[in-house]
C-alpha cells in the first residue's frame, strides 16, 4: 500500500513539475495551486483493494487465454514434539566436507568453517533456525546434540 502511495505521490509531483514548466507564468495562481493540491489528495486517498484468486479467475488473461490460475494450498507440516525426532530430521542437513586432526584435536569443516567440540551449527527447518552443538569429533564420525538428545553420525 505504501508503494502505491509513493507511486501516486511521484506521479503527482511529475504533474506539478510539468505544470510549472509550462509556457504560462512561472508561479501558479492560488486557485491553480489549490486545484493541484486537491488532485494530489484525491490520488493519495484512493483505497487499494487486494484481489483474491477467485476474482482473478473470472478475469480473462490477455497473455495466455484459456489458462485459469490455481489456488495454492499450503501443506502445514507439523513439527516433531520431542528433541530426538527433531534431531533425526536436523542431523542429515549437517553435511561436513571433511574432518582432520590438528594439534591432537579433530576439526570438522562445514562450508569453509572450522568446527571444534562445543561449536554450534545452525540448521534451518520449517522456516526456523535450530542450533546443534558438536559434542564429539572422531576420525570417521561426529556427534551432534540438540537439547537433551544426542546422535552420532558415521561418515562413509
SELOKE-871727 format. One record per residue: x, y, z of N, C-alpha, C in turn. Coordinates in steps of 0.02 Angstrom, whole numbers, plus 50000, padded with zeros to 5 digits. Example, Ala and Ser with C-alpha at 12.3 -4.5 7.8 and 13.67 -1.06 7.14 Angstrom:
2
506604971650390506154977550390506604983550390506424988850354506844994750357506455000250394
% end
This chain:
156
500424994150000500005000050000500445006350000501005005850036501475011450039501765012749969501905007249933502175007949866501685011549820501045009949826500535013149784500505020549800500535022149864500525029249883501145032949858501715029649862502325032849838502305034049763502035029149727501975029949654501485035549638500935035749675500445041149664500745047849680501135048249733501455054549751501965056649698502345051849673502825053349620502465055749557501915052449540501515054349482501265061449490501015063049549500755069849561501315074949559501895073149584502465077749583502675079149511502655074049469502815075049398502305079549366501665078649383501135082949355501255090249376501415091049439501535097849465502135100949430502675097049424503285099849393503165101349319502775097249285502625098549215502205104849208501755105849255501345111849250501755118149266502285117449306502705123149322503125125349262503315120649220503735122349163503315123549100502705125149111502265126649055502445133549028502165135248972502315141748942501975147448980501525145749026501195150849066501685153849116501415157349163501825160649214502205155449254502785157349280503205152749319502885150949385502485155249414502135153949477501395153349462501095147849487500385146749475499975151349519499385152649497498935156649538498695152549598498395155849646498175152449706497645147149691497185148549645496665143749627496975137549595497465138549551497795132849518498185128549568498505131849617498875128049668498395123849710497825126849731497335123049770497045117249730496945118349665496685113149621497185107349616497825108949610498345103849607498395099949672498335103549728498355100249793497755095649802497175097749780496575093449785496635087249741496925087949681497035082149638497515077249672498045079949702498535075649736498205071949793497805075449833497455072149889496985066749864496645067949808496185062849783496565056649759497175057549731497575051749711497805047849772498005051349825498265048049884497725044749926497115047049921496575044249963496215038349931496445036149874496125030449842496255024149882495745019849887495805013749925496105008249881496585004749909496894999149873496564992749897496294988949850495964982749867496384976849845496434971949889496814965849873496334961049837496574958449781496154954049740496334946749756495824942649767495944935549782495944931449718496114925149724496194920649666495524919649630494974919149666494324918049635494144923849588494294929849609494154935749566494614935749505495244933849515495714933649459495514928349407495214922849429494994917649383494414919949339494024924749364493464927249325493684932149270494264935049278494524939849229494924936049176494824937749114495184934449060495924936449062496354931549050497074932849049497274934948978497504941048968497664943248899498284940048871498724937348913499354934648888499284927348867498924923448905498804916348887498064914848897497654916048847496944914748854496794907448868496314906148910496104899348924496424896348985496934899349013497274896649072496954899649134496764895449180496464897649243496984896749298497044901849339497514901549395497264896649447497714892849475497534888149527497714891049595497274889849642497424892249709497944887549740498374890349779498914886549810498694884649880498674878249893498504875849959499144873849994499284877150048499894875750085499794869650129500284865250126500264859550170500624861450235500264861050288500554862850353500884856650381501544857150388501934851550413502014852350488501794847450525501844847850597502554846550620502794850850664503464849950690503464844350741503984840350742504014834950791504034837750862503754833850908503704836050977504354835051015504654829251008505234827751050505884829951017506394830851059507054832851034507374827350992507234820951009507524815450970507254815450899506604816350892506294816450825506554822450784506614828150816506854834050781507594833350763507984830450807508694829350792508774824450734508344819450730508374814650674508234818050608507844823450608507704827250547508264832150532508534835350585509024840550575509724837950560509914832350589510594829750582510794828350510510374825450467510584824250398510714830750359510454836350383510564842750348511264845550361511604842850412512294844850425512734840550381513084843750335513484840050286514204842450289514614839050330515314841150334515694839250270516174843550253516584842150194517224838450212517374838150277517964834450296518104834950371518514830150395518744830150464519494829150462519864833150500520584832250503520834833550574521434831250587521734832050653522254837550650522224842050700522704847550704522894848550777523514847150793523754848050861523434843150910523264837250888522964832350932522204832850938521904837950907521174838750910520894837850840520294834750837519954833950773519544840250759519564842250695519194848150673518754846050614518124848150615517654846550562517534852850521517524852050455517414857850410516724857350379516344862850386515694863550353515684870350319515624870350254515594876550214516154881350233516764879150230517354883150244517394885650316516994882850360517014884750431517304878950471517784880350513518104875150554517734874650620517504868650635517124867450696517524862850742517524864550806517834860350857517294857850903517474853850951517004851451000516724857451039516064857851043515734863351076515484868751029515674868250965515434873150915514694872250901514374877650881513664877450863513584877250787513114873250764512934872750693512214874850687512074879750644511384882150634511084878450575510484875550587510124871750535509434874750529509214876050467508554878850455508064873150439507494873150473506974868250460506304871450473505864871350424505194874150432505204881550448505624885350414505684892550423505924894450493506224889850529506514891350594507234888950594507654892550631508354890550639508444886950705508794881250701508944877250761509704876850767509944877150829510664876750841510834869950871511264866350836511504859950859512214860850885512384857250937513054857650966513454851550945514074852750924514534847250907514844844950973514684838850994514924836351059515524831651052515624828750993516184824150984516364823950911517014823750897517264822950829517794817450830517684812350791518164806850784518414806650712518854801850699519144801350632518614799950578518104795950595517594794150545516884795250570516784799250622516114800650647516114807050687515524809650699515444815450742514764814850777514684818350833514084818050872513784825050878513124825450866512764831750872512274831250931512164836850964511704837151021511204842751010510564841151022510034846051021509614845051084509584850151124509264849751191509564844051230509164838851245509424833151284509554827051241509484827651175509584821951129510254822451094510594816651088511224816351052511174811050998511544812250943511544807450888512244807250858512504801150850513154800150818513044798650745513404802250703513364801350632514034798650607514004792950572514614789950545514704792250474515324793750455515484795650386515594789450345515434789850282515534784150237516234783850212
% end
